[in-house]
């Protein structure tokens, strides 16, 4: 129904005439996934209708096309994430949308343009929304829908960790656990593009050889299981690779300790997750005799600090170009209709298989 209205609005000469037609024909009502208390997503999320007002000043009315389900989204709904939105809250942090109508002070965006939500905790699990212009970023229409929907969290996380902690040169080596995660897959591809050796660590599984080959097609130099990690000699003197200068950790526990053990002197471990829910154990000899450094990274904090920086703009230009040309591709994904959100959030909590699969809510269904 709204698509017919929208086609008419594009033919109108002015925003006010266009929106007046919408109002007179049918009030725009967004379908929103809301929650009024913290808990398990399938238990606390509720599909609620919300009327959408006319955009004014710097506001932009958008139709959201697709929005991913990230671990941070699940943790936010559970109340386990640092971001605590006020209730009633609309879930979702990422999404790609199409501009329908703009306020009179909007300068850069126009109806028909495709955009991504560039600010955290605005609530993207809904069909329509009003956002401020500065909260949105234009992207090419030719960009794959899933790639656009997942642009703001995983690719920048991988990019910044490779850029900001150790000055890496061609031929250097990076090691990471959780190497088949969405971020891990981006890391392999960026390393390949930049001439950096990428070693990944994964859990053993029945199809581990198939997984290893897949990650190598993305750009991984070598993939090791957790068991192989403790005996590998690829970093020994005269071995296949130089000892890694940078380690990326999203697992924690003993796994992270074993990864850190392989770092070169003055190497750096960057922690951006803790999937095992076990604490990161720091080796005293590594600190004393190898001068290893341990740091943390949170893309939400970085994005807030760099909201208007030229470095942020440059990064997204490069990432969009790489995605558009096929140099970079997102993790495997599955589009799930919004009405099936309970199945989607349950699946996101129990993803199994060859690689980390991203669940994306399809707002057109």
N, C-alpha and C positions, 0 to 999 in steps of 0.2 A: 504494500500500500504506500509506504513512504517513498519508494523508488519512483512511483508515478508523480508524486508531489515534487520530489527533488528535480525530476526532469523539467517540470514546469518552472521551478524557481530559477534554473539556469538560463531560461529564456527571458526572464524578467529584466527590466532595465535597472532596477534598484533593489537594494536589500530589503527595505521596508515593504515594498510592493510584494516581493517574493515571500517574506515571512507572513504578511497579512493573508496571502492566499493559503499558506499552510494552516494558519489559525482558523480561517473560515471553513476550511475543508475538513480538517481533522487535527486535533491537538497532538503534537509529537510527544509520545511517551516512551521513555527509555526502559528497557528491561535491565535491571541492575542486580548484581549478586552482592547482597548486604549481609552484615552480621552485627549483632548488638551485644555480643559478649565473646570472650576468647574461648576457644575449644577446638575440637577436631573439625576440619572444614566441612565434611559431609553432615555433621551434626548442627553446626551453627550458621552455615550459609543458607540464605533464603532468596529466591527470585522475586524481586519487588519491582513494581512499576513506579516510575518517577517522571513527572511532567517536566519538560524542558522549556525554559523561557527563551525569549528573543535575546540574542547576544547584543551587548552594548559596549561602547568605548573600545577597550583593547581585547574584548572577549571573542572567542571563536567557537562556533557550533560545529561539532564533528560527528560523523558516523564512524564508530569504531569497527574495524573490519576483522581484526584478529588480535588476541592477547594471550601470551604464553603463561603457563603455570610454572613458576620458578620455585626452588626450595625456599627462598626468602619469602615468597608469597604465603606458602604453607606455614612457615614459622611465625609470620606476622599474625595470621589468623589464630594460631595457637597461643599467641601472647609470649612467644619465646624469642622475639626479635627486638633489637633496640628501638625500632620505630613503633610507636604505639598511637595509631590514629584514633581520633575521638569517635565515639559511637553516636548514631549508627554509621558504620564505616562501609565503604565500597571496596572490595578486594581488588588486587592486581596492581602491579607497578609498571608493566611494560605494555606497549600495544602500538599498532599501526592503524591509522584512521584516514578518512577523507573529509576535507573541509566542505561543509554545506553552506555556511553563512558566516559573515564576519561583522564585527562592530565597526562603527564609523572611524575609529582611531587605529584600526589595524593597518599596518604598513606593508608587511612582507608576504602575508598569506592571502590566498584568494580561493573562492569556491572551485571545487574540482581538484584541488591540489592534494597530494598525498603527504601525510605528516606522521611522525612518531612522537609519542609522549616522552619528553626528555627530562622530566622532573619526577622524583620518587614520591610514592604514597599518594598519588592523585586518584587512584581507583580506576582501573581500566577494564574490569570485568563487567562491562555494560555495553549496550548497543549504541547509545548516544551520550554526549557530554558537552558541557561548556567549559572551556579552559581559557586561560589568558594566553595571549600570543607568545610570550616569552617562555611558556611551558611546553611549547611545541617546536619541532624542528622539521623542516621540509626535507623530503627524500625523493629520489627519482621514481616515477610511476613504474618504470621497467624493473625495479628491484623486486625480487621474489617476495611474495607476501610473508612467508615464514621468516625469511632473512630480515625483512624490515621489522617485523613484530618483535624479534629478539635482538635488535641492534644495540640497545642501550645498556645492557648488563654484561653479558658474557664476552663479546668481542673487546670492549674497553677494558675489562678486567684482565684479559690475557695481554692486551697491548701494553697497558701501563706497567704490569709486573715485569714484562720483558724490557721496558724502556727506562724505568725509574730507579732501580735499585743497584744494578751493576752495569757498567759501560761495556756491553758485549760487542765483540768484533766477529767478522766472518771466521768460521772455524772453531769458535768457542763452543762450549757445551752447556746445555741446560738439562736438569733432571726434574721430573715431576711425578708425584703419585696421583691417583685418580685420573690416569692418563686417557681414559675413555669417556670422561665427563664432557659436558658441553664446553666448558672452559678449556679442558685438556685438549680437545680436538682443535680448537682455535690456536692454542699454543703451538701445536705441531705444524700447523699450516703457516703461521707467521714465521716460525723458525726456518722453515724451508724457503720461504720468500726472501728472508734476510740472510741466508747462508749460515745459519747457526745449527749445530747438531742438537737434536732433541731426543732425550732418552726418557721413556715412560715406564711407569710401574703400575701393574694391574693385579687384581686378585686372580688366583687360578680358578678356572671354570672348565666345563667340558669342551667348549668351543674356543679355548684360549688361542689355538694356532690360527684360527680364522680371524679372531679379534686382532691378533698381532699383525697379520697381513693387511687388514683393513686400515689400521692406524698407520702402517708404513706407507700405504697409498696416499694418506693425507700429508705425510711429510716426516713422520717419526724416523729417526735414524736407527733406533733399537728399542724394543719393548721387552721388559723383563717381568716375570711374576714376582710376587713378594718372596717366594722361596729362592728364586734365582738371584734376587738382589743380594742376598747374604753371601753368595759364593762367586759372583761375577768377577772377572779379571779384565774387563774391557777398559778399566781406568788405570790398571797397573802400568808401571813404567814399560814402555815398549808395546803397550796394548793398543786397542783399536781407536780409542778416543782420549782426549785430554780430560783430566778430572774436571767435573762441572764447577763453574764459578757461581752458578745460581741454581737454587732448588725451590720448587713451588709445591706447597703442601696444602691439601684440602682434606686430609684424612686424620692426621694426628696419631697419638699413641706410639707404639713400637715401630710401626711402619715409617713414620716421619723420622724417628731416631736413626733408623737404618739408612734412610735416604741422606740425612745430614752427614752421616759418617763418611760418605763418599765425596763430600765437597772438597774442593781444593783449598789450600791455606788462604785465609781471608775471604772465603766464600760466604754467601748470604743465603739464608733460608727465609722465604716469604710465605707466611701462612694466611690463607684467605678462606679457610673452611675447616670443619672438624667433623667429618662424616662418621668417624668411628665413635664419637662422643667420649673418647679417651684423651687425657691431657697430653700435651706435647712435652716429652721428656728431653731435657737438654743435657748433653754429655759434658761433664766437667773437663775431660781431656781435650775435647773439641774446642772448648772456650779458651783453655789455657795454652795449648800447644799449637792449635791451628788458627786461633783468633777468629772463629766462626761467629757471624752475626745473625741474630734472629729478629725479624721484623713482621709486622702485620699489614694487611691491605684490605680496605673496604671501599668498593667503588662508589657507594652512596656518599661517603665523606669526601672522597676525591672530587666527585661531580659537584658537590655544593661549593667546595673551595675554588674550583676552576670553572664555575658556571659561565663566566663571560670571557674566559681566557682565549687567546689566539691558539694556544697549544691544544685546547679541547676541540676547537674548530678544525684545526689541521688534522687531528687524529681521526675525527669522524669523516672528513673528506677522504682520507686515505682508506679507511675501512669500507666506506660506501663504494669507492672505486674498485677495491679488491673484490667485494661481493658482486658488484655489477659485472665485472669481467670474468668471474669464475676462478680467480686466483684464490679466493677464500669462499668456503661454503659453510653454512651452519650445521648444527648437529641434526641427525635424523629426527623427524618430527611426525606427529600424528594430529590431524585436525579433528576436533571433537565439537559437535554442536553445543551451543550454550545450554540448551535444555537438558543435556546429558552431563551437567557439571558435576553431579555426585559421582558418576562413574569416572570422570576425568580426574578429580582430586584424589579419589581412592587409588587410581592407577599411578598418579604422580608420587604417591607415598610408597609404592611397591613396584618401581620400574625394574624389570629384569631383562636380560637379553644380551645381544652382542655389544651394543654401545649404549651410552646414555641417551634415551629417547626423550625428546622434548614434547610435552603435551601442550597443544595450543587450542584455545577456545575460539571457535568459528562463529562470529556474530551474525553471519548471514543466514544461518540455519534456524 
